Amino acid sequence: MKIPVRLLSLVGLTLLALNLLVFVSARYVFCRNYNELDEIAARKTLARSVSLLQERIAGIGRINADWAQWDDTFRFMADGNRGYLDSNLVDDTFRSLRLNQIVYLDTAGSPVYGKGYDLKADKAAPVLKSLLAHLRGDPSFWLFDNPHWNREGILGLPEGPLLFSAATILTSKAQGPARGVLLMARLLTGDELRILSKKTGLPFSLRASRLSQLSAAGALPAAETSLFAETRLQHLNDRDLLGEVLLADVYGRQVLTLGTRLPRALHLQGNDTIDYFSRWLLVVSTLAGLLIVFILHCLQRSRAQQQESEELFKHLFEQLTDPIFLYDATGRFLDLNQAACDSLGYNRDELLALSWQGIEEPAAASSILQMSQQLGQQASCRDEMRLRRLDGSSFAVEVTLSIFHSAGQQICVALVRDISERQAAAQKLEDSRERLDYLAYHDVLTGLPNRLLSFDRLKQALLKAQRLGHQVAVMILDLDRFKNINDSLGHETGDLLLLEVTQRLKACLRESDTVARLGGDEFFVILEQIKNPEYLEDIAEKIQQAVSRPFSLNGHELYMTASIGICVASEAVETVQGMIKHADLAMYHAKSQGRNNYQFYQEELNAKCHEQLVLENDLRAALEKGQLRLLYQPQYELADGRLVAIEALLRWQHPQRGMVPPGDFIPLAEDTGLIVPIGKWVLQQTCRQNRIWQNRGLPPIPMAVNISARQFRQSGFVAMIEQVLIETGLEPRWLELEITESVVMLNSAIVVETLMELRKMGVRLAIDDFGTGYSSLAYLKRFPISKLKIDQSFVRHITTDANDAAIATSVIALGQSMNLEVVAEGIETKAQLALLRQKNCQIGQGFLFARPLTAEQAELIFRQPLPGDGVFDPPHKSLEPF
């Protein structure tokens, strides 16, 4: 087809003019707003940066407010207790809180004590002289009219801007009288700017404003002063803006300028968008013109394609694998394909001589002619029926009918598809679905209702009880030590046992009751229409008697017991989950009471469980938040007072609970597995501290560390010890691991192998709390132990209890006969020391010599032997002058 050249030129020029008009209009309408939008975005970004800086100050404020309401802080300002400073104003405090200055002021605003820290050099430093001069020069800044006074902000000092917070020192209950003011501060250094840059994604710079720009200093305003003073913007080029924020100090003076380069993102993006849109508009318009030409060309080709499609249809008609029938209104066949002949067993001529009545199953619910009559104005319809082959057999088909007209005649088209296999598959699927439904709600092994079905039945029972005024109770039953059956006799025997238990439980209950299996060896019982608690006790005892009868399985006679938890529905607990939770708590309480008993749920169980959960959550965060502390207690040669070892002691400084005793959190760490990462941290810290002391020229001595049973059983324990020694550079002979008697008796063969590996490595080994366990002397002589520690429970009453004295004497004699060192723990009196020396005990440890010390305090005792009277008072550093 020929297209006139003039028409093509006119269409092209029109499209070009339209594109140019759209481009110029877009530039005029949108571009003038980009600069204004960029400036708005820049101001918001700068405001967010100031907010982040205020959050840094607020973070110091929260820490300061917490410290200022410690009872220890309150007492320190009253009596100057040195122990408070030694425990809290240590280097780790400055590192972890990222503080440079901590200053205590009295109620007159005069500094009492202060300490500084250089975070970059990681060492202590004196309090900034300019800060002290400021405090003394403006005491009115620190005077307050109410006991809850506090202030925070920026101070401009020669050393740099100082982010600070000051708060009144009160008791933990926020009561007075106020003892003074606690000030905490951090220099606004490059590190702080890098943190700010990381959070905003912008490079920041900081410079002090000239004095000529500052307003005169005066009394603080009544309200808290904002950091934000003024924002300045300057267009550097087409891509960047220079943004500056003038920051005000606590006096309202503009002392700092925070600057950064901001991209003109909207300006660039807008221009790029207009250019991009214009190019695409040009492309689209060009394509539209080409499409018009293409449509004209396609019209010419449509006639030829129609002819080709007819030939293609005829080809496809013959090649289709599904039968196709063309017939008239009487059902006589007009045409059909080869697939129709193959499916029915006729040849083409034989089939064309027939009609639909000749191949339909006589008993069919509907016929093709009925479907054709019902088709009406619909484009097509579909139905299922059965057709009869030449050999007399029949098969199911799906017939799709449609109608078209040709040369004034109505022709029906029937597409037939064999669905015999599909129907068979559908039936099989239905059978499988019924089986899956059963498995979804029943336990595979016992056939009992599973967790899902039993919970639904409990829900229905509760609704029924509310409607009829009945009582509902649930029991959770757990077989005691069932794991031993699986481990020793195999899971096949364990499964047989569960089946037998199932039958016994059913025999103990009514038909209206439900017994289900929650999983493993845990069963669940729903009891409806309960008349009184005595009935529940009778059922529980009946179940326990049934379970306690011997089981004869696979040639074994087994005896089992069960622990049962019972919960009765009440106003306080009327939900499914609530009853399950409370019955579970009662069951675990029964376990804790020695097993083989039943317990009713009591509210105290929930409170105890909640308390343990809260403590566990706090303990999980204690290591990450730096709340764990290590103290050190020396061990002395009792004969000459020589320092021979130091034991590391773990403490938890909880922010709300204070110092948590080890007896409260160590067992919890054992149960939850947290003792593994905590124990590794203790090993790393103690080995690193021992190496630090050696590097400072102090005489090397062993560092004793307690190892829990769970740590010792942990896979890769020996490899972990070796890795810690390599990382810290400590020689193995200066590490001493203390294990309890119960650990060495866990599995003697494995224990001996582990201890031999440690001993071969060069690590020293000791048995802690000796005399409280059940060690066998036959096993003890096999272990490569070098030291026995007499438990402090025997030392405490050694001078007043003849039995304790006899035990201690026996342990000392045993250690001497086996060439083992013997350490007496918990020596607190001179009488105890004298008796232990008389019994030739080599080493002693206890409050009589020294209480647990910080690393700095422990360093002072290395070169000082034990005094002749056995009392060692480690020197304390005096308060540093300002």
C-alpha positions in Angstrom: 0.0 0.0 0.0 1.3 3.5 -1.0 1.1 6.3 1.6 1.3 10.0 0.3 4.6 11.7 1.3 2.7 15.0 2.0 0.6 13.3 4.7 3.6 11.7 6.3 5.3 15.1 6.5 2.2 16.9 8.0 1.8 14.2 10.7 5.6 14.4 11.6 5.6 18.2 11.9 2.5 18.2 14.0 3.9 15.7 16.4 7.2 17.6 16.7 5.4 20.9 17.5 3.3 19.3 20.2 6.4 17.8 21.8 8.2 21.2 21.8 5.1 22.9 23.4 4.8 20.3 26.1 8.6 20.5 26.9 8.6 24.4 27.2 5.4 24.4 29.3 6.8 21.8 31.7 10.0 23.7 32.2 8.1 26.9 32.9 5.5 25.5 35.2 7.6 23.0 37.3 11.2 24.1 37.4 10.6 27.4 39.3 9.3 25.4 42.3 12.3 23.0 42.6 14.6 25.4 44.4 11.9 26.2 47.0 11.2 22.5 47.5 14.9 21.7 47.9 15.2 24.4 50.5 12.2 23.0 52.4 13.7 19.5 52.3 17.1 20.9 53.4 15.6 22.7 56.4 13.8 19.5 57.5 17.1 17.5 57.2 18.9 20.1 59.3 16.1 20.1 61.8 16.3 16.3 62.0 20.1 16.6 62.6 19.5 18.9 65.5 16.9 16.5 66.9 19.4 13.7 66.7 21.9 15.8 68.6 19.2 16.6 71.2 18.6 12.9 71.5 22.3 12.3 72.2 22.0 14.9 75.0 18.7 13.3 76.2 20.5 9.9 76.4 23.1 11.5 78.7 20.2 12.9 80.7 18.5 9.5 81.2 21.7 8.0 82.4 22.4 10.9 84.7 18.8 10.9 86.1 19.2 7.2 86.8 22.5 7.6 88.7 21.2 10.7 90.6 18.4 8.7 92.2 20.6 5.8 93.3 20.5 5.3 97.0 24.3 4.6 96.8 24.8 8.1 95.2 22.7 9.7 97.9 24.7 8.0 100.7 28.0 8.9 99.0 27.2 12.6 99.0 26.4 12.2 102.7 29.4 10.2 104.0 31.9 10.2 101.1 31.9 6.4 100.9 35.0 5.3 98.9 33.5 2.0 97.9 30.9 3.8 95.8 33.6 5.4 93.6 35.6 2.2 93.3 32.5 0.3 92.2 31.0 2.8 89.8 33.5 5.4 88.6 35.7 2.8 86.9 37.1 3.0 83.3 34.5 0.5 82.0 31.7 2.9 83.2 33.1 5.8 81.0 33.7 3.4 78.1 30.2 1.8 78.2 28.4 5.1 78.8 30.7 7.1 76.4 31.2 9.8 79.0 34.2 12.2 79.4 33.3 13.9 82.6 31.4 13.0 85.8 31.3 15.7 88.5 29.5 15.7 91.9 28.6 19.2 93.3 27.2 20.0 96.7 24.0 22.0 97.3 26.0 25.3 97.1 27.2 24.4 93.6 30.8 23.7 94.7 32.6 20.6 93.1 33.0 17.8 95.6 34.5 15.1 93.4 35.1 14.6 89.7 36.7 12.3 87.3 37.5 12.6 83.6 38.2 10.1 80.8 39.8 10.4 77.4 37.7 8.1 75.3 40.1 8.4 72.3 43.2 7.5 74.3 41.1 5.0 76.4 42.6 6.2 79.8 41.6 8.3 82.7 42.1 12.1 82.6 41.6 15.0 85.0 38.4 17.0 84.9 38.5 19.8 82.3 39.9 22.9 84.0 37.6 25.1 81.9 34.6 23.2 83.2 35.7 23.6 86.8 36.4 27.3 86.2 32.9 27.6 84.7 31.3 25.8 87.7 33.1 28.1 90.1 32.6 31.2 88.0 28.8 30.8 87.7 27.5 29.0 90.8 24.1 30.5 90.3 23.7 28.1 87.3 23.6 25.1 89.7 21.3 26.6 92.4 17.8 25.1 92.4 14.5 25.9 94.0 12.9 22.5 93.9 14.2 19.0 94.7 13.6 17.7 91.2 15.8 20.3 89.4 17.6 19.2 86.3 19.2 20.8 83.2 20.8 19.6 80.1 22.3 21.2 76.9 25.6 22.5 75.5 28.4 24.3 77.2 31.0 26.1 75.0 34.4 25.4 76.4 37.9 26.1 75.0 38.4 22.3 74.7 35.3 22.1 72.6 31.5 22.0 73.0 30.4 19.9 75.9 27.1 17.9 75.9 26.0 17.8 79.5 23.2 16.9 81.9 22.8 17.9 85.5 20.3 16.5 88.0 19.5 16.7 91.7 20.8 13.8 93.8 17.9 12.2 95.5 17.0 8.8 96.9 15.7 6.0 94.7 12.1 7.1 95.6 12.9 10.6 94.4 12.8 12.0 97.9 15.1 14.5 99.5 16.5 16.5 101.0 18.7 17.0 97.9 22.4 16.2 98.5 23.7 18.1 95.6 24.0 17.9 91.8 25.4 15.1 89.6 26.8 16.3 86.2 27.6 14.0 83.3 29.1 15.2 80.1 30.5 14.2 76.8 32.7 16.3 74.4 31.2 16.8 71.0 34.1 15.3 69.1 34.6 13.9 65.7 33.3 10.5 66.8 29.9 12.1 67.7 29.8 13.9 64.3 30.5 10.6 62.6 27.6 9.0 64.5 25.4 11.9 63.4 26.6 11.5 59.8 25.9 7.8 59.8 22.3 8.3 60.9 21.6 11.1 58.4 23.8 10.0 55.6 25.4 13.5 55.4 28.9 14.7 56.1 28.8 17.2 59.0 31.4 19.8 60.1 31.4 21.8 63.4 33.0 25.2 64.2 32.7 27.6 67.0 31.0 31.0 66.4 33.0 34.1 66.8 32.6 35.9 70.1 31.4 39.0 68.4 28.4 37.0 67.3 27.5 35.9 70.8 25.0 37.6 73.0 26.1 38.5 76.5 26.0 35.7 79.1 23.4 36.0 81.7 21.0 34.1 83.9 19.4 31.1 82.4 15.9 31.6 81.1 13.1 30.0 83.1 12.3 27.4 80.5 14.7 24.9 78.9 16.6 26.4 76.0 16.4 24.7 72.6 19.6 23.9 70.7 18.2 25.3 67.5 18.9 28.9 66.9 19.0 29.7 63.2 19.2 27.9 59.8 21.1 29.3 56.9 21.1 28.0 53.3 23.4 28.9 50.3 23.2 27.6 46.7 26.7 26.4 45.9 25.9 25.1 42.4 23.3 23.2 40.4 23.9 20.1 42.5 24.6 21.2 46.1 23.3 23.4 48.9 25.4 24.6 51.8 23.3 24.2 55.0 24.3 25.6 58.4 22.5 25.5 61.7 23.5 27.9 64.5 23.3 26.0 67.8 22.7 27.7 71.1 24.3 26.8 74.4 22.4 26.5 77.7 22.5 30.3 78.1 20.8 30.8 74.7 24.1 32.0 73.1 24.9 31.0 69.5 28.1 29.1 70.1 28.3 26.5 67.4 27.7 26.2 63.7 26.8 22.8 62.3 27.3 22.6 58.6 26.8 20.1 55.8 26.5 19.9 52.0 23.0 18.9 50.9 22.2 17.6 47.4 19.6 19.5 45.4 17.8 16.3 44.7 14.5 17.7 43.7 16.0 20.2 41.3 18.1 17.5 39.6 15.4 14.9 39.7 12.8 17.3 38.3 15.0 18.4 35.4 15.8 14.8 34.6 12.1 13.8 34.8 11.1 16.5 32.3 13.9 15.5 30.0 13.0 11.9 30.4 9.3 12.6 29.8 10.0 14.7 26.8 12.1 12.0 25.2 9.5 9.3 25.9 6.7 11.6 24.6 8.7 11.9 21.4 9.2 8.2 21.2 5.5 7.5 21.9 4.2 10.0 19.3 6.6 8.5 16.8 5.3 5.1 17.5 1.7 6.3 17.3 2.4 7.5 13.8 4.0 4.3 12.8 1.0 2.5 14.4 -1.4 4.3 12.1 0.7 3.3 9.1 0.8 -0.2 10.4 -3.0 -0.4 10.8 -3.6 0.7 7.2 -1.1 -2.0 6.1 -2.9 -4.6 8.2 -6.3 -3.9 6.7 -4.8 -4.8 3.3 -3.5 -8.1 4.7 -6.5 -9.1 6.6 -8.3 -10.6 3.6 -5.3 -12.9 2.8 -5.0 -13.9 6.5 -8.7 -14.8 6.6 -8.2 -17.3 3.8 -5.1 -18.7 5.6 -7.0 -19.0 8.9 -9.7 -21.1 7.2 -7.1 -23.5 6.0 -5.4 -23.5 9.4 -8.8 -24.3 11.1 -9.3 -27.2 8.8 -5.9 -28.5 9.6 -6.3 -28.1 13.4 -9.8 -29.7 13.2 -8.2 -32.9 11.9 -5.2 -32.8 14.2 -7.0 -32.2 17.5 -6.8 -35.2 19.9 -10.3 -34.5 21.3 -13.3 -35.6 19.2 -15.2 -32.8 17.5 -18.7 -33.2 16.0 -20.6 -30.9 13.7 -24.3 -31.6 13.5 -27.6 -30.0 12.6 -30.7 -29.4 14.6 -31.9 -33.0 14.2 -28.7 -34.4 15.6 -27.4 -35.7 12.3 -23.6 -35.5 11.9 -22.4 -33.1 9.3 -18.7 -33.5 9.9 -16.2 -34.9 12.5 -12.5 -35.4 12.9 -10.4 -38.5 13.1 -10.2 -38.4 16.9 -14.0 -38.9 17.0 -13.6 -42.1 15.0 -10.8 -43.4 17.1 -12.6 -42.8 20.4 -15.8 -44.6 19.3 -14.2 -47.4 17.2 -16.0 -46.4 13.9 -14.6 -45.4 10.5 -15.5 -42.0 9.1 -18.3 -43.2 6.8 -19.9 -45.4 9.4 -20.0 -42.5 12.0 -21.3 -40.0 9.5 -24.2 -42.3 8.8 -25.2 -42.1 12.4 -26.6 -39.4 14.6 -26.3 -38.5 18.3 -29.0 -41.0 19.2 -26.8 -43.8 17.9 -23.9 -43.1 20.2 -25.5 -41.8 23.4 -26.0 -44.1 26.4 -29.7 -44.7 26.6 -29.8 -44.1 30.4 -28.1 -40.7 30.1 -29.6 -38.0 32.3 -29.5 -35.5 29.4 -29.0 -35.7 25.6 -27.1 -33.6 23.2 -30.4 -32.4 21.5 -31.8 -31.2 24.9 -28.6 -29.3 25.5 -28.8 -27.8 22.0 -32.3 -26.6 22.6 -31.4 -25.1 26.0 -28.4 -23.3 24.5 -30.5 -20.4 23.2 -28.7 -17.2 23.1 -25.7 -18.4 25.2 -22.4 -18.6 23.4 -21.7 -22.1 24.8 -22.7 -24.6 27.4 -21.1 -27.7 29.0 -22.4 -30.9 30.6 -21.3 -34.5 31.3 -22.8 -37.7 29.8 -21.8 -41.2 28.7 -21.2 -42.3 25.1 -21.3 -45.9 23.7 -18.5 -47.3 21.6 -18.9 -49.7 18.6 -18.0 -52.7 20.9 -20.9 -51.7 23.3 -18.7 -50.3 26.1 -19.4 -46.9 27.5 -17.3 -44.1 28.9 -17.8 -40.7 30.6 -17.3 -37.6 28.6 -17.6 -33.8 29.0 -19.3 -32.1 26.1 -19.0 -28.4 25.3 -21.5 -27.1 22.8 -21.5 -24.0 20.7 -23.6 -22.7 17.7 -22.6 -20.8 14.5 -24.4 -20.0 11.3 -23.2 -20.7 7.8 -25.1 -20.0 4.6 -28.3 -19.5 6.6 -28.1 -22.8 8.3 -27.6 -23.3 12.1 -24.7 -25.7 12.8 -23.8 -27.0 16.3 -20.3 -27.9 17.3 -19.7 -30.4 20.1 -16.2 -30.7 21.6 -16.0 -34.1 23.5 -13.4 -34.9 26.1 -12.9 -38.3 27.8 -13.1 -37.7 31.6 -13.0 -41.4 32.8 -9.5 -41.0 34.2 -10.4 -37.6 35.8 -13.4 -39.1 37.6 -11.3 -41.9 38.9 -8.7 -39.5 40.1 -11.4 -37.3 41.7 -12.7 -40.3 43.6 -9.2 -41.2 44.8 -8.7 -37.6 45.8 -11.9 -37.6 47.8 -10.8 -40.7 49.6 -7.4 -39.1 50.3 -9.1 -35.9 51.6 -11.1 -37.9 54.1 -8.0 -39.6 55.3 -6.1 -36.3 55.5 -9.0 -34.8 57.5 -8.8 -37.6 60.0 -5.0 -37.3 60.3 -5.3 -33.5 60.7 -7.4 -34.0 63.9 -6.1 -37.3 65.3 -2.8 -38.6 66.6 -1.2 -41.1 64.1 0.1 -43.5 66.7 -2.8 -43.7 69.3 -5.7 -42.5 67.2 -6.6 -40.1 70.0 -7.7 -36.5 69.2 -4.6 -34.3 68.7 -3.9 -30.8 69.9 -6.1 -29.1 67.3 -9.2 -31.3 67.9 -8.8 -31.4 71.7 -8.5 -27.6 71.9 -11.6 -27.2 69.8 -13.5 -29.7 72.1 -12.4 -27.7 75.1 -13.7 -24.5 73.5 -17.0 -26.2 72.9 -17.1 -27.6 76.5 -16.5 -24.1 77.9 -19.3 -22.7 75.9 -21.6 -25.5 76.9 -20.6 -25.0 80.6 -21.4 -21.3 80.4 -24.8 -22.0 78.9 -25.8 -24.8 81.3 -23.9 -23.8 84.5 -21.6 -26.9 84.6 -18.0 -27.0 85.6 -15.2 -28.0 83.3 -11.7 -29.2 84.3 -8.6 -30.2 82.3 -5.7 -32.4 83.2 -2.2 -32.5 81.5 -0.5 -35.8 82.2 3.2 -36.4 81.6 4.9 -39.7 81.9 7.9 -39.5 84.3 11.3 -40.3 82.7 9.7 -41.6 79.5 12.8 -40.5 77.6 14.8 -43.3 79.4 12.5 -45.9 77.8 13.2 -44.6 74.3 16.9 -44.2 74.9 17.4 -47.6 76.5 14.8 -49.9 74.8 14.1 -48.1 71.6 11.2 -46.1 70.1 9.3 -49.2 69.1 8.9 -50.2 72.8 8.1 -46.5 73.7 5.3 -46.5 71.1 3.9 -49.7 72.5 4.0 -48.2 76.0 2.1 -45.1 74.7 -0.6 -47.3 73.2 -1.0 -49.3 76.4 -1.2 -46.0 78.4 -3.9 -44.8 76.0 -6.1 -47.8 76.7 -5.6 -47.5 80.5 -6.6 -43.8 80.4 -9.7 -44.5 78.4 -10.7 -47.1 80.9 -10.4 -44.5 83.7 -12.7 -42.0 82.1 -16.4 -41.6 81.1 -17.6 -41.7 77.5 -18.4 -38.0 77.7 -14.8 -37.2 78.7 -12.0 -36.5 76.1 -8.5 -37.9 76.3 -6.0 -36.6 73.7 -2.3 -36.8 73.0 -0.6 -33.4 72.8 2.7 -35.0 71.6 5.5 -37.1 72.9 4.5 -38.6 76.3 2.1 -35.8 77.2 -1.7 -36.5 77.4 -4.6 -34.1 77.7 -7.9 -34.9 79.5 -11.1 -32.8 79.3 -13.6 -33.5 82.1 -17.1 -32.0 81.8 -20.0 -31.7 84.4 -17.7 -31.8 87.4 -19.6 -31.8 90.7 -16.8 -31.2 93.2 -13.0 -31.2 93.5 -13.0 -34.6 95.3 -14.2 -36.1 92.0 -11.1 -34.7 90.2 -8.8 -36.1 93.0 -10.5 -39.5 92.6 -9.9 -39.5 88.8 -6.3 -38.3 89.2 -5.5 -41.1 91.7 -7.3 -43.6 89.5 -5.1 -42.6 86.6 -1.9 -42.7 88.6 -2.8 -46.2 89.9 -3.5 -47.4 86.3 -0.3 -46.0 85.0 1.8 -47.4 87.9 0.7 -51.0 87.2 3.6 -52.9 85.4 3.7 -53.0 81.6 4.8 -56.2 79.9 6.3 -55.1 76.5 8.7 -57.0 74.2 9.8 -59.2 77.0 10.4 -56.3 79.4 8.4 -55.6 82.6 8.3 -51.8 82.9 7.1 -49.6 85.7 6.0 -46.0 85.0 4.6 -43.1 87.0 2.9 -39.9 85.9 2.8 -36.3 87.0 -0.6 -34.6 86.6 -1.5 -30.9 86.5 -5.2 -30.0 87.0 -7.0 -26.7 86.2 -10.7 -26.0 86.9 -12.4 -23.4 84.8 -13.3 -20.3 86.7 -14.1 -16.6 86.2 -10.3 -15.9 86.2 -9.6 -18.5 83.5 -12.3 -19.3 81.0 -10.2 -19.4 77.8 -8.7 -22.5 76.2 -5.2 -21.1 76.2 -5.5 -19.9 79.8 -6.6 -23.4 81.0 -3.8 -25.1 79.0 -1.2 -22.7 80.4 -2.4 -23.1 84.0 -2.7 -26.9 83.8 0.8 -27.0 82.3 2.2 -24.9 85.2 0.5 -27.2 87.7 2.0 -30.3 85.9 5.5 -28.8 86.1 4.9 -28.0 89.8 4.1 -31.7 90.3 7.4 -32.6 88.6 9.2 -30.3 90.9 7.6 -31.9 93.9 9.2 -35.2 93.1 7.0 -36.5 90.3 4.3 -39.2 90.6 1.8 -36.8 92.1 -1.0 -34.5 91.0 -1.2 -30.7 91.7 -4.1 -28.2 91.3 -3.3 -24.9 89.7 -2.7 -22.1 92.2 -2.3 -18.4 91.4 1.1 -18.4 93.1 2.5 -20.6 90.3 1.7 -18.0 87.7 3.4 -15.2 89.7 6.5 -17.4 90.2 6.6 -18.3 86.6 6.3 -14.6 85.6 9.0 -13.6 87.9 11.4 -16.3 86.5 10.5 -15.2 83.0 11.2 -11.5 83.7 14.5 -12.4 85.4 15.4 -14.7 82.4 14.7 -11.9 79.9 16.8 -9.5 81.9 19.7 -12.0 82.1 19.6 -12.5 78.4 20.3 -8.7 78.0 22.8 -8.5 80.9 25.8 -9.6 78.9 25.0 -7.4 75.9 24.3 -4.4 78.1 27.5 -4.7 80.1 25.8 -5.4 83.4 28.0 -8.4 84.4 31.0 -7.7 86.5 34.0 -9.6 87.6 35.6 -9.3 91.0 38.7 -11.1 92.2 39.5 -12.7 95.6 43.1 -13.7 96.4 44.3 -17.1 97.7 47.2 -17.1 100.2 49.8 -19.7 101.3 48.8 -20.0 105.0 52.4 -20.8 106.1 54.1 -17.7 104.8 51.3 -15.4 103.6 52.5 -15.6 100.0 49.9 -14.8 97.3 49.5 -18.0 95.2 46.3 -17.6 93.1 43.3 -15.3 92.5 39.8 -16.6 91.9 37.5 -14.7 89.5 33.9 -14.2 90.9 30.9 -13.3 88.6 28.5 -10.6 89.8 25.4 -9.1 88.1 24.7 -5.4 88.6 21.0 -5.1 87.7 19.9 -1.5 86.9 16.7 -1.9 89.0 17.3 -4.9 91.3 20.8 -3.8 92.2 23.4 -6.5 92.9 21.7 -9.8 92.1 23.2 -12.7 94.2 24.9 -15.4 92.1 22.6 -18.0 93.7 19.6 -16.3 92.1 20.9 -16.1 88.5 23.5 -18.8 88.0 21.0 -21.7 88.3 18.7 -19.8 85.9 21.6 -19.4 83.5 22.2 -23.2 83.8 18.6 -24.1 83.0 18.3 -21.7 80.0 21.7 -22.5 78.5 22.8 -18.8 79.0 25.7 -20.1 81.1 27.5 -21.2 77.9 28.0 -17.6 76.4 28.3 -16.1 79.9 31.0 -18.7 80.9 32.9 -18.0 77.7 32.8 -14.3 78.4 34.1 -14.9 82.0 37.0 -17.0 80.6 37.9 -14.3 78.0 37.9 -11.5 80.6 39.8 -13.3 83.3 42.5 -14.6 80.9 42.8 -11.1 79.4 43.1 -9.5 82.8 45.7 -12.0 84.0 47.7 -11.2 80.8 47.4 -7.4 81.5 48.8 -7.9 85.0 51.8 -9.9 83.7 52.4 -7.2 81.0 52.6 -4.6 83.8 55.5 -6.6 85.4 53.4 -8.2 88.2 54.4 -11.8 89.2 52.4 -14.4 87.2 50.0 -16.5 89.3 47.1 -18.8 88.3 43.7 -17.3 87.8 40.9 -19.7 89.0 37.6 -19.7 87.1 34.5 -21.8 88.0 33.1 -24.0 85.2 29.5 -25.1 85.3 28.3 -28.6 84.5 26.5 -27.5 81.4 29.7 -25.7 80.1 31.7 -28.8 80.8 29.3 -31.0 78.8 29.2 -28.6 75.9 30.5 -29.9 72.6 33.9 -28.3 71.8 34.6 -27.3 75.4 38.3 -28.1 75.2 38.7 -26.3 71.8 37.0 -23.2 73.2 39.5 -23.1 76.1 42.4 -23.4 73.7 40.9 -20.7 71.5 40.5 -18.3 74.5 44.1 -18.9 75.6 45.4 -18.2 72.0 43.3 -15.0 71.7 44.4 -13.6 75.0 48.0 -14.8 74.8 47.9 -16.3 78.3 50.0 -19.4 79.0 47.8 -22.4 79.9 49.6 -23.0 83.3 48.3 -19.6 84.6 44.6 -20.8 84.1 43.0 -22.9 86.7 39.5 -24.4 86.1 37.3 -25.3 89.1 34.7 -28.0 88.6 32.3 -29.5 91.2 32.1 -33.1 92.4 28.8 -33.6 90.5 30.5 -32.7 87.2 33.3 -35.4 87.5 30.7 -38.1 88.2 28.5 -37.3 85.2 30.2 -39.9 83.0 33.5 -40.9 84.3 35.0 -42.1 81.0 34.1 -38.9 79.1 35.1 -36.8 82.1 38.5 -38.4 82.4 39.2 -37.9 78.7 38.2 -34.2 78.8 40.3 -33.6 81.9 43.3 -35.4 80.4 43.1 -33.2 77.3 43.0 -30.1 79.5 45.9 -31.3 81.7 47.9 -32.2 78.6 47.3 -28.6 77.3 48.8 -27.4 80.6 45.7 -26.0 82.3 45.5 -26.5 86.1 42.4 -28.4 87.5 40.7 -28.2 90.9 37.6 -29.7 92.5 35.4 -27.0 94.0 33.0 -27.5 97.0 34.7 -30.8 97.9 32.8 -32.8 100.5 29.3 -31.8 99.4 28.9 -34.3 96.6 29.3 -38.0 96.2 32.7 -38.5 94.6 34.1 -41.9 94.6 37.8 -42.1 95.7 38.3 -44.8 93.1 37.3 -42.3 90.4 39.0 -39.4 92.1 42.5 -40.9 91.8 42.0 -41.3 88.0 41.4 -37.6 87.5 44.4 -35.3 86.8 43.4 -32.9 89.6 46.0 -30.7 91.4 43.8 -29.0 94.0 40.9 -29.7 96.4 38.8 -26.9 97.8 37.0 -27.5 101.1 33.5 -26.1 100.9 32.9 -23.0 103.0 29.9 -24.7 104.7 32.5 -26.9 106.6 34.9 -24.0 107.3 32.1 -21.8 108.6 31.6 -23.9 111.8 35.0 -25.6 111.9 35.7 -24.2 115.4 32.3 -25.0 116.9 31.1 -28.2 115.2 33.1 -31.3 115.7 31.7 -33.0 112.6 32.7 -30.1 110.3 36.1 -30.0 111.9 36.4 -33.8 111.3 35.4 -33.5 107.6 37.8 -30.6 107.0 40.6 -32.6 108.7 39.8 -35.6 106.6 39.9 -33.6 103.3 43.2 -32.1 104.3 44.7 -35.5 105.1 43.2 -36.9 101.8 44.8 -34.1 99.8 48.2 -34.6 101.4 48.1 -38.4 100.8 47.3 -37.8 97.1 49.8 -35.0 96.7 47.0 -32.5 96.1 46.9 -28.9 97.3 44.0 -28.2 99.7 42.3 -24.8 99.8 39.9 -23.7 102.6 37.2 -21.4 101.4 35.3 -18.8 103.4 37.8 -18.1 106.2 36.3 -15.2 108.2 37.8 -15.4 111.7 41.3 -15.7 113.2 40.2 -18.8 115.1 39.4 -20.6 111.8 42.7 -19.5 110.4 44.6 -20.8 113.5 42.9 -24.2 113.4 43.5 -24.6 109.6 47.2 -23.8 110.1 47.3 -26.3 112.9 45.8 -29.0 110.5 48.5 -28.1 107.9 46.0 -26.7 105.3 48.2 -25.2 102.6 46.0 -22.4 101.1 43.2 -20.1 102.4 40.7 -17.8 101.0 38.0 -15.6 102.6 36.8 -12.3 103.9 39.4 -12.4 106.7 42.1 -11.8 104.1 40.2 -9.7 101.5 36.7 -9.3 100.2 36.1 -9.6 96.4 38.1 -6.8 94.7 37.9 -4.9 91.5 40.7 -5.3 89.0 42.3 -2.0 90.1 42.1 -3.0 93.8 43.4 -6.5 93.2 46.5 -5.1 91.4 47.7 -3.5 94.6 47.9 -6.8 96.6 50.4 -8.6 94.3 53.6 -7.4 96.0 52.2 -7.4 99.6 52.4 -10.7 101.6 49.7 -11.7 104.1 50.4 -9.9 107.4 51.2 -12.1 110.4 47.8 -11.7 112.0 46.2 -13.0 108.8 44.2 -9.8 108.1 44.9 -8.1 104.8 43.3 -4.6 104.2 43.9 -3.6 100.6 44.8 0.1 100.3 42.2 2.3 98.6 43.2 5.2 96.4 42.2 8.5 97.9 39.8 10.9 96.2 41.6 12.6 93.4 41.7 16.5 93.9 40.0 18.7 91.3 
